[in-house]
């Protein structure tokens, strides 16, 4: 790296790196890394520090772990204008980015990179569990052995209400990197037919890998699917995608799984649909009001509720940390981002060349 690049500064928010120590040592050698204290990361003090230019004209923001580094709250219209104009990239652990206004960051010429690609394997594997759970009533089966009466009840009654996923239609909302991994695994392991809805249709070469059919109308896909998986990012304006009206478009006797963002789904609508038997199974890893879970869904034998665990593996966290550093290094070296999510909001003059390994913005 050139001496000019070596003078570039990275603002490291959150805890120290935990796994990729050799990579971080090189990262720290290539750039000047500043890590604000925990007290400085509280919103009032953090805003004050930005206004004062306490950390100088930094060029990148690095958040290596999703559990820390967010103490300052949402990066919004109150905070983003105070980011130095020298800043070119914001790279963060995690797949979601609803905690940052990526549209406004893009308008400021700042590329936001998430780390969804590092969690794709973990999330897709977890989704297979949820698919099995909603088809085979695993919530019922795995808790029934706690007492002899419930054991007997499940043993004698669950079979007539359970189905093999094979031959059923899986509809995926958002065929980004994670959505594609889900489609690939479900198609290969379960022999499911794949439908998908997204902003843009994928190339035929991608669709052919999983025999996927693009459905331009979301309502149409919902009406044709035996099970729907939500795998798209949160809406920038906070709107729900699965409202009561939208859930009402789903096929009678179908199933719904959310491994994306809880804010996208009305859990009241899901509860209503379960009571009307429009839905016969629900699997939620993310929830509308985390960490609170909708009480109308708790205790139902055809509802599987997990605690935002889909991406929760050591391999994912190692990958989050590493990919965030790789994104910053690539951008600051002039090679372009690896996993950007907001390039469409940058002015054409601000866009850097994208690398060959870039993933779809919907990841």
C-alpha positions in Angstrom: 0.0 0.0 0.0 1.2 3.5 -0.8 2.3 5.9 1.9 -0.7 8.1 1.0 -3.1 5.3 1.6 -1.3 4.5 4.9 -2.3 8.0 6.2 -6.0 7.3 5.7 -7.9 7.0 9.0 -10.5 4.4 10.0 -13.0 5.0 12.9 -13.4 1.7 14.7 -16.7 1.7 16.6 -17.4 -1.1 19.1 -15.4 -3.7 20.8 -11.9 -4.8 19.7 -11.8 -7.6 17.0 -12.1 -11.0 18.6 -11.0 -13.5 15.9 -9.1 -12.1 12.9 -6.2 -10.7 14.8 -3.6 -11.1 12.1 -5.8 -9.5 9.5 -6.5 -6.6 12.0 -2.8 -6.2 12.6 -2.3 -5.7 8.9 -5.4 -3.4 8.7 -3.9 -1.3 11.6 -0.6 -1.1 9.7 -2.2 0.0 6.5 -4.4 2.6 8.1 -4.5 4.8 11.2 -7.3 3.2 13.3 -9.1 5.2 16.0 -11.4 3.5 18.4 -13.7 5.8 20.5 -14.3 4.8 24.1 -17.6 3.3 25.3 -18.5 6.7 26.8 -17.7 8.5 23.6 -20.1 6.1 21.7 -23.2 7.3 23.7 -25.3 9.3 21.3 -25.0 12.8 22.9 -21.2 12.5 23.3 -20.8 10.9 19.9 -22.7 13.6 18.2 -20.6 16.2 20.0 -17.4 14.5 19.0 -18.4 14.5 15.3 -19.3 18.2 15.4 -16.0 19.0 17.1 -14.1 16.8 14.5 -12.5 15.1 17.6 -11.3 12.2 15.4 -10.2 14.4 12.5 -11.1 13.8 8.9 -11.5 10.1 8.9 -12.1 8.1 5.7 -14.0 5.0 6.8 -16.2 3.6 9.6 -15.7 0.1 10.8 -18.1 -1.9 13.0 -16.8 -5.4 13.4 -19.4 -6.9 15.7 -23.2 -6.3 15.6 -23.5 -6.6 19.4 -21.4 -3.4 20.0 -20.7 -0.3 18.2 -24.4 0.8 18.0 -24.5 2.7 21.2 -24.9 6.0 19.4 -28.3 4.9 18.0 -29.5 5.2 14.4 -27.3 6.9 11.8 -30.0 9.3 10.6 -30.5 12.8 9.2 -29.3 14.2 12.6 -26.0 12.4 12.6 -25.0 11.7 9.0 -24.4 15.4 8.1 -21.7 15.6 10.7 -19.7 12.8 9.2 -16.5 14.3 7.6 -16.8 14.7 3.8 -13.6 12.6 3.6 -15.5 9.5 4.7 -15.9 7.1 1.7 -17.1 3.8 3.2 -19.0 2.4 6.2 -18.5 -1.3 6.7 -20.4 -3.2 9.3 -21.0 -6.7 10.7 -24.4 -8.1 10.2 -26.8 -8.6 7.3 -29.4 -5.9 8.3 -28.9 -2.2 7.9 -32.1 -0.7 9.2 -30.1 1.0 11.9 -28.5 3.3 9.3 -30.1 5.5 6.7 -28.2 4.0 3.8 -30.0 6.2 1.3 -28.7 9.4 3.0 -25.3 7.9 3.4 -25.2 7.2 -0.4 -26.3 10.8 -1.1 -23.4 11.9 1.0 -21.1 9.8 -1.2 -20.5 7.1 1.5 -20.8 3.5 0.5 -22.4 1.3 3.1 -21.3 -2.4 3.1 -23.0 -5.1 5.1 -21.7 -8.6 5.8 -24.7 -10.7 4.7 -22.5 -12.9 2.6 -20.7 -14.1 5.7 -23.9 -15.4 7.2 -25.5 -16.9 4.1 -24.5 -20.5 5.0 -25.7 -20.2 8.6 -29.0 -18.5 7.8 -29.8 -20.9 5.0 -29.1 -24.0 7.2 -31.4 -22.5 9.9 -34.1 -21.8 7.3 -34.1 -25.5 6.4 -34.8 -26.3 10.0 -37.7 -23.8 10.0 -39.0 -25.3 6.7 -39.0 -28.8 8.3 -40.6 -27.4 11.4 -43.6 -25.8 9.7 -44.2 -28.9 7.5 -43.5 -31.5 10.2 -44.9 -29.6 13.3 -41.5 -29.8 15.0 -42.5 -27.3 17.7 -45.3 -29.7 18.7 -43.1 -32.8 18.4 -40.1 -31.5 20.2 -42.0 -30.4 23.3 -44.5 -33.3 23.5 -42.1 -35.6 25.2 -42.2 -33.5 28.4 -45.1 -35.5 29.7 -46.7 -38.9 28.9 -50.1 -37.4 27.9 -48.6 -34.9 25.5 -46.2 -37.5 24.1 -49.2 -39.8 23.3 -51.2 -36.9 21.9 -48.5 -35.9 19.5 -47.6 -39.5 18.6 -51.1 -40.3 17.7 -52.3 -37.1 16.1 -49.4 -35.2 14.5 -48.8 -37.5 11.5 -52.2 -36.6 9.9 -51.2 -32.9 10.1 -47.6 -33.2 8.9 -46.2 -33.3 5.4 -43.0 -33.9 3.5 -41.6 -30.7 1.9 -40.8 -32.6 -1.3 -42.9 -31.6 -4.2 -44.2 -28.5 -2.5 -43.7 -25.0 -3.7 -41.3 -22.7 -1.8 -41.7 -19.0 -2.5 -38.8 -16.8 -1.6 -39.1 -13.0 -1.2 -35.7 -11.7 -2.1 -33.3 -13.9 -4.0 -30.1 -12.2 -2.9 -27.1 -14.1 -1.7 -29.0 -15.5 1.3 -32.2 -16.2 -0.6 -30.2 -18.0 -3.3 -28.5 -20.2 -0.7 -31.9 -21.1 0.8 -33.3 -21.9 -2.6 -30.3 -24.1 -3.4 -30.5 -26.1 -0.2 -34.2 -26.5 -0.3 -34.2 -27.6 -3.9 -31.3 -30.0 -3.5 -32.3 -31.5 -0.1 -36.1 -31.4 -0.2 -36.9 -31.4 -3.9 -39.0 -28.3 -3.5 -40.2 -26.2 -6.5 -38.8 -22.7 -6.3 -40.6 -19.4 -7.0 -39.1 -16.1 -6.2 -40.0 -12.4 -6.2 -37.4 -9.6 -6.3 -36.9 -6.1 -7.6 -35.1 -7.5 -10.6 -35.2 -10.9 -12.3 -32.0 -12.9 -12.0 -30.1 -14.0 -15.1 -31.2 -17.3 -16.6 -27.9 -18.9 -15.6 -28.7 -18.2 -11.9 -32.3 -19.3 -12.1 -31.4 -22.6 -13.8 -29.1 -23.6 -10.9 -32.2 -24.1 -8.7 -34.9 -24.3 -11.4 -36.3 -21.1 -10.0 -39.2 -19.2 -11.6 -39.4 -15.4 -11.3 -42.8 -14.1 -10.4 -43.1 -10.3 -11.0 -46.2 -10.0 -8.8 -45.7 -10.7 -5.1 -49.4 -11.3 -4.6 -49.3 -13.9 -7.3 -46.3 -15.7 -5.8 -48.0 -15.7 -2.4 -51.1 -17.3 -3.8 -49.0 -20.0 -5.5 -46.7 -21.0 -2.7 -47.1 -23.7 -0.1 -44.4 -22.0 2.1 -43.1 -18.5 1.8 -39.7 -17.4 3.2 -39.0 -13.7 3.7 -35.4 -13.0 2.9 -35.2 -9.3 2.0 -33.8 -6.3 3.9 -35.9 -4.0 6.0 -37.7 -1.2 4.1 -35.8 2.1 4.3 -39.0 3.9 5.1 -40.0 1.4 7.8 -43.1 0.1 5.9 -44.3 -3.4 6.5 -44.2 -5.8 3.6 -46.5 -8.5 5.1 -49.5 -6.5 6.3 -52.9 -8.1 7.0 -54.0 -7.4 3.4 -50.8 -9.0 2.0 -51.0 -12.1 4.3 -54.6 -12.4 3.0 -53.2 -13.0 -0.4 -51.4 -16.2 0.7 -52.6 -19.6 -0.3 -55.1 -21.3 2.1 -53.3 -23.8 4.3 -49.8 -22.4 3.5 -46.8 -21.6 5.8 -44.8 -18.5 6.5 -41.1 -18.1 7.6 -39.3 -14.9 8.4 -35.5 -14.9 8.7 -35.1 -11.3 7.5 -36.4 -8.5 9.7 -39.2 -8.5 12.2 -40.2 -5.0 11.3 -41.4 -6.2 7.9 -44.2 -8.4 9.2 -47.4 -7.8 11.2 -47.4 -10.5 13.7 -51.1 -9.7 14.4 -51.8 -10.5 10.8 -50.0 -13.8 11.2 -52.0 -14.7 14.3 -55.2 -13.8 12.5 -54.2 -16.0 9.6 -53.4 -18.9 11.9 -56.8 -18.7 13.5 -58.6 -18.6 10.1 -56.4 -21.6 8.9 -55.1 -19.6 6.0 -51.7 -20.4 7.6 -51.1 -23.8 9.1 -47.5 -23.1 10.2 -45.3 -20.2 11.1 -41.6 -20.0 11.8 -40.1 -16.7 13.0 -36.5 -16.1 13.9 -37.0 -12.4 13.9 -39.8 -10.5 15.6 -41.7 -7.3 15.3 -40.9 -5.9 18.7 -37.6 -7.7 19.7 -36.8 -8.9 22.3 -40.6 -9.1 23.0 -42.5 -11.8 21.1 -46.2 -11.5 20.2 -48.1 -13.3 22.9 -50.7 -14.4 20.4 -48.1 -16.6 18.8 -46.6 -18.1 22.0 -47.5 -21.6 22.9 -49.0 -22.6 19.5 -48.0 -26.0 18.5 -47.8 -25.0 14.8 -45.6 -21.9 15.5 -41.8 -22.1 15.9 -40.2 -19.1 17.5 -36.5 -18.6 17.8 -34.4 -15.7 19.2 -32.8 -14.2 16.1 -30.4 -17.1 15.9 -30.3 -17.8 12.2 -26.9 -16.3 11.5 -25.6 -17.2 15.0 -22.5 -19.3 14.4 -18.9 -18.7 15.1 -18.1 -19.0 11.4 -20.6 -16.1 10.8 -19.0 -13.8 13.3 -15.5 -14.5 12.0 -16.7 -13.7 8.6 -18.5 -10.5 9.6 -15.3 -9.2 11.1 -13.1 -10.2 8.2 -15.5 -9.0 5.4 -15.9 -5.6 7.0 -12.1 -5.1 7.0 -11.9 -6.4 3.4 -14.6 -3.9 2.3 -12.8 -0.9 3.8 -9.4 -2.0 2.4 -10.8 -2.5 -1.0 -12.6 0.8 -1.2 -9.7 2.8 0.3 -7.3 1.2 -2.1 -9.5 2.3 -5.0 -10.7 -1.2 -6.0 -14.4 -0.7 -5.1 -16.6 -2.3 -2.5 -17.2 -6.0 -2.2 -20.7 -6.1 -0.6 -22.3 -2.6 -1.0 -26.0 -2.1 -0.4 -26.5 1.5 -1.4 -24.6 2.1 -4.7 -27.8 3.2 -6.4 -28.0 6.3 -4.1 -24.5 7.5 -4.9 -24.0 10.2 -7.6 -22.4 8.6 -10.7 -19.3 10.8 -10.1 -18.9 9.3 -6.6 -19.2 5.7 -7.6 -16.1 3.6 -7.6 -15.6 0.6 -9.8 -17.3 -2.4 -8.4 -15.3 -5.6 -7.9 -16.1 -8.9 -9.6 -17.1 -10.4 -6.2 -19.9 -7.8 -5.5 -23.1 -9.3 -4.2 -26.7 -8.2 -5.1 -27.8 -5.1 -3.1 -30.8 -7.0 -1.7 -28.6 -9.2 0.4 
